[in-house]
């Protein structure tokens, strides 16, 4: 079975939006405090969703969308891996939110002012308040972003059948 380009992009868009909503819902139900890196990952998932939606609407530019998806997913892997490192070694890491705001913190703050229910960062990046199968939400996010990265590479390398 082969997926059409539009179907593949639509599945990626739904997965990205679904992960965003699931993370938000888990946070709300369990009264978790999202940190700046959590919110930034949420924004990256939404960007992946938008890029995938662009792939649905304009599949002729699949290489462009695939490349942008790959770059965004790689940024997500790096962000989630950094947060995982902060969680595993909090004593040797510098907590986000202290000192001058980074570019990521400035982006998160900008979105947090405009839509606080979805993007307000109030937690610490080294906190592991939620675990599933022994992995934190940041650890699961690494897995999800790696999956998006693999899908983007597949879209880039895939041959188009006419």
Beta strands, then each sheet from edge to edge (+ up, - down):
strand 1: 131-132
strand 2: 135-136
sheet 1: 1+ 2-
end
